[in-house]
Amino acid sequence: MSGRLNGRVAVISGGAGFIGGAIAKRFCQEGATVVIADLDISRRDEFMSALDLAAPAEVDFIATDATDDASVRALVDQATQRHGGIDILVALVGGSSDAMLHKMTDEQWDRVIDLNLKTTFLAARAVVPQMRERGSGKIVLMSSRSALGNIGQTNYAAAKAGIIGFTSAVAREMARSKVNVNCVVPGFIDNPRLASMEEKYRQMRIQLNPFGEVGQPEDVANVIVFLASDEARQVTGQAIHVAAW
């Protein structure tokens, strides 16, 4: 690898998942120190084993409730104390709870908005002061092709579309401080949870990919590495689609 992230400290919020693992591995390969912020750090050993890194000390874990402002601020404080500052934020926390609109409960709506949009807001708000003061930084947020709308996902579509608008607004605010803010918009990305999906629905998702195949977590990770690197210094406010039109 080229060492594009040598000496950088990256926080991956919600990073102990399948896509988070691919991102963490690529970041470490490019020379970054990675802080995984996740609610359940009991998966640390399994996660680290799957990464199969030559230098596992490059990965730190901090227990974080991404929906709680105090917990997120504590994450930023701990990561800064341990590693000297945060150069890169990748916000991955999300989740869905599907229902047709006329059957959707307030709880389903609020939970999905909190898991996707509020967690994005809290993470970004917590890191921007030090990035603004330093005059540099990279923020990469996670939307979804579902922002365009799926039946039974009005809550999820609204949250993911909100992240695209949030990205554009924060990018404008932070440009004067030389902080790049972008989001990735994945389509159908393979992961173990999708193994039980009915084949007809799987094929419907695959058809949304211009190449007619399932995207891999590494496809998302490679784009995020680029956005977190100096190569993307003139890229901000963008929503970049991966494995989707």
C-alpha positions in Angstrom: 0.0 0.0 0.0 1.0 3.6 -0.5 0.8 4.9 3.0 -1.7 7.6 2.1 -2.9 7.9 5.7 0.5 7.7 7.5 0.3 9.4 10.9 -3.4 10.0 10.7 -5.9 9.1 13.5 -9.2 7.9 12.2 -12.4 7.4 14.3 -14.9 5.0 12.8 -18.2 5.4 14.6 -20.2 2.1 14.5 -17.0 0.5 13.1 -17.3 -3.0 14.5 -19.6 -4.2 11.7 -18.9 -5.8 8.4 -18.3 -2.6 6.4 -16.5 -1.1 9.3 -14.0 -3.9 9.3 -13.2 -3.4 5.7 -12.6 0.3 6.2 -10.5 -0.3 9.3 -8.3 -2.8 7.5 -7.7 -0.5 4.5 -7.0 2.5 6.8 -4.4 0.4 8.7 -2.9 -0.7 5.5 -2.5 2.9 4.5 -0.8 3.8 7.8 -3.6 5.2 9.9 -4.3 4.6 13.6 -7.9 3.5 13.9 -10.3 4.1 16.8 -13.3 1.8 16.6 -16.3 3.4 18.4 -19.1 0.9 18.9 -21.8 0.2 21.5 -20.7 -3.5 21.8 -16.9 -3.9 22.3 -17.3 -7.5 23.4 -16.8 -8.3 19.7 -13.3 -6.8 19.8 -11.3 -10.1 19.7 -13.4 -11.6 16.9 -13.2 -8.3 15.0 -9.4 -8.1 15.4 -9.0 -11.7 14.3 -10.9 -11.1 11.2 -8.8 -8.0 10.3 -5.6 -10.2 10.4 -3.4 -7.2 10.8 0.4 -7.3 11.0 0.3 -4.6 13.7 -2.9 -5.0 15.7 -1.8 -2.2 18.1 -2.9 0.2 15.4 -6.5 -0.4 16.3 -8.1 1.0 19.5 -11.7 0.3 20.8 -13.8 2.7 22.8 -17.3 1.8 24.0 -19.7 4.5 22.7 -23.4 5.0 22.5 -23.6 6.9 19.2 -27.1 8.2 20.0 -26.0 9.9 23.3 -24.3 13.2 23.1 -22.3 12.8 26.3 -21.0 9.4 25.2 -19.9 10.7 21.8 -18.1 13.7 23.4 -16.4 11.3 25.8 -15.3 9.3 22.7 -13.7 12.3 21.1 -12.0 13.3 24.4 -10.6 9.8 24.9 -9.4 9.4 21.4 -7.7 12.8 21.5 -6.0 12.0 24.8 -4.8 8.6 23.7 -3.7 9.6 20.2 -3.2 13.3 20.1 -6.2 14.3 18.0 -8.7 13.2 15.3 -7.8 13.7 11.7 -10.6 11.6 10.1 -14.2 10.8 11.1 -16.1 8.0 9.4 -19.7 7.8 10.7 -21.3 4.4 9.9 -24.0 4.0 12.6 -27.4 3.2 11.1 -30.3 0.8 11.1 -33.8 0.2 9.8 -37.2 -0.7 11.1 -39.5 -1.2 8.1 -43.3 -0.7 7.9 -45.8 0.8 5.5 -46.4 4.4 6.3 -50.0 3.8 7.6 -48.7 1.2 9.9 -45.5 2.8 11.0 -45.3 3.7 14.7 -43.8 6.9 16.3 -41.2 4.6 17.9 -40.2 3.1 14.5 -39.9 6.6 13.0 -37.9 8.1 15.9 -35.6 5.1 16.3 -34.5 5.1 12.6 -34.1 8.8 12.5 -32.0 8.6 15.7 -29.9 5.7 14.5 -29.0 7.2 11.2 -29.4 11.0 11.2 -29.0 12.0 14.8 -25.9 9.8 15.2 -24.4 11.5 12.2 -25.1 14.9 13.6 -23.7 14.1 17.0 -20.5 12.6 15.7 -19.8 15.5 13.3 -20.6 18.1 15.8 -18.2 16.6 18.3 -15.2 16.5 16.0 -15.5 19.8 14.1 -14.2 22.1 16.8 -10.7 20.6 16.8 -10.7 20.2 13.0 -11.7 23.9 12.7 -9.0 24.9 15.2 -6.3 22.9 13.4 -7.4 23.9 9.9 -7.6 20.4 8.5 -9.7 17.2 8.6 -11.7 14.7 6.7 -15.3 13.7 7.5 -16.9 10.9 5.6 -20.6 10.1 6.3 -22.7 7.2 5.2 -26.0 7.5 3.3 -27.6 4.9 1.1 -29.2 4.4 -2.2 -32.4 4.0 -0.2 -32.4 7.8 0.1 -34.2 7.6 -3.2 -37.1 5.7 -1.6 -38.1 2.1 -1.0 -41.6 0.8 -0.2 -41.9 0.4 3.6 -38.9 2.6 4.3 -40.2 6.1 4.6 -38.2 6.5 7.9 -35.0 5.1 6.5 -35.3 7.0 3.2 -35.9 10.3 5.0 -32.9 9.7 7.3 -30.5 8.8 4.5 -31.7 11.6 2.3 -31.2 13.9 5.3 -27.5 12.8 5.6 -26.9 13.9 2.0 -28.3 17.4 2.7 -26.4 17.5 6.0 -23.2 16.7 4.1 -23.7 19.5 1.7 -24.4 22.0 4.5 -21.5 21.0 6.8 -19.1 21.0 3.8 -20.0 24.6 3.1 -19.5 25.5 6.8 -16.1 23.7 7.1 -14.6 24.7 3.7 -13.0 27.9 5.2 -11.2 25.6 7.7 -9.9 23.3 4.9 -12.0 20.4 6.2 -13.5 18.1 3.6 -16.9 16.7 4.2 -18.4 14.0 1.9 -20.7 11.1 2.0 -20.8 7.7 0.4 -24.1 6.3 -1.0 -23.8 2.5 -1.2 -26.2 0.3 -3.0 -26.5 -3.5 -2.4 -23.4 -4.4 -0.4 -23.0 -8.1 0.5 -22.8 -9.1 4.1 -23.6 -12.1 6.2 -27.0 -10.8 7.3 -28.2 -10.8 3.7 -27.7 -14.6 3.4 -31.3 -15.2 4.4 -32.8 -12.7 1.8 -35.2 -14.3 -0.6 -33.6 -14.7 -4.0 -36.2 -12.6 -5.9 -35.5 -9.6 -3.6 -31.8 -10.2 -3.9 -32.1 -10.0 -7.7 -34.1 -6.8 -7.4 -31.3 -5.2 -5.4 -28.7 -6.5 -7.8 -30.5 -4.9 -10.7 -29.9 -1.5 -9.2 -26.2 -2.0 -9.6 -25.1 -0.8 -13.1 -22.7 -3.7 -13.3 -25.4 -6.2 -12.3 -23.6 -7.7 -9.4 -23.4 -7.4 -5.6 -21.0 -4.8 -4.2 -18.4 -5.8 -1.7 -17.5 -4.0 1.6 -14.0 -3.4 0.1 -15.6 -1.4 -2.7 -17.0 1.1 -0.1 -13.7 1.1 1.9 -11.6 2.0 -1.2 -13.8 5.0 -1.9 -13.6 6.1 1.8 -9.8 5.8 1.8 -9.7 8.1 -1.2 -12.0 10.7 0.5 -9.9 10.5 3.7 -6.6 11.1 1.8 -4.9 14.2 0.5 -5.8 13.1 -3.0 -9.3 14.3 -2.3 -8.3 17.8 -1.1 -10.5 19.5 -3.7 -13.5 17.1 -3.2 -16.1 18.3 -0.7 -19.9 18.3 -0.3 -20.2 15.2 -2.6 -22.5 12.2 -2.4 -20.6 9.4 -4.1 -22.6 6.3 -5.2 -21.0 2.9 -4.9 -22.6 -0.2 -6.4 -25.6 1.8 -7.4 -26.9 4.1 -10.1 
